[in-house]
Amino acid sequence: MKFLSNSRQFHKALAPWVFLPLLISSITGVLYRVSKDLLGYSRDQVHWLMSLHEGEWLGGNGELIYVFFNSLGVLWMLITGFQMFSKTISFTKKVTNGESKG
């Protein structure tokens, strides 16, 4: 139970830090794919979107750090979010079962 409350606190603390990089990556990734595949732009015309998406603008080491922390942020948010979600579902089932027996 203590780990769940700690993971909830960590999720809450980390969410503002990963929000903007993940938002930028998701929007630029979708825009790149739509622009290239559906709108017919060449790879060179939309490379600036991929540059934003991958963090190329940060340089070689910065790009690696950006991608690494983006992936860790996604994994952490998924794990802690799933823990909170599963706890909510199990609590709802217990309350529903308890009410039907009473």
N, C-alpha and C positions, 0 to 999 in steps of 0.2 A: 504494500500500500504506500509505503514511504517513497519507493522508486517512482510510482505513478505520479505522486504529487510533485516530486522533483522533476520528472520529465515534463510535466505540465508547466512548471516554472521555467525550465530551460527552453521549452517550445515558445513560450510567451516572450522570453528574453531574446531569443535568436530570430524570431519572425521578422522584426523590423529591419534587421541587418541583411537578411537573405531576400526580402521582398523585391527590392529594386533590381538587383542583379538577375534574379529569376524572371522578373517581368520583362526586362530588356532582352534577355535571351529568348524567351518564348515569343515575344512580339517580332523581333528581328528574324528569328528562325522561320516563323510562319510567313512573314512578308517576303523573305528571300525565296522560299519555295513557291509561293503564289506568283510572285513577279517573274520568276524564271520559267516555271512550267505553264502557268495559265495565261500570263500576259505576254510571254514571248521575249522578255528581256534577255540579253546575253549575260554570261557569267561576269564579264568585265563591268557591265553596267550596274550590276547589283552587288558587286564585291564589297562595297562599303557596308552593306547590311551584314554580310558574313563577318566582316572585320569587327563590327560591334558585337555580333553574336558570340564570337569566340574570344573576344578580349584582345585582339591583335594590337589595338591601339595602346596597350600597356607595355608592349615590347615582349621579347622572348620569355623572360622569366615571369613577367607580369601576366602574360597569357596563360602560362602553366598554373600559376597560383589562382588566377580567376576561374579557370575551368575546374581545378581541383576543389576549391572552396564552394563553387556552385554545385558540384556533384555531392559534396558532403552535406551542404545545406539541404538539398532535395532529399537525400537519404534520411537525415535527421528529422526533417519535418514530416516525412512519410511515416517513420517509425513512431515518433511521439504522437503524431496525429492519429495513427491507427490504435495506439494504446488508449488514448482518450476516447476514441470512438467505440472501441470494443468494451470499455468500462461502462459507457453510457448505455450500450445495447444490453449488456448483462444486467445492469441496474433496472432497466425498463422491464425486462423479462421477469425479474424477481418480484417487482411490484405488481405486475399484471397477474402472475401466478398467485401471489399472496392475496390479492383482492378476490380472485375467483373462488378460492378455498374458504374464505371468511364468510 
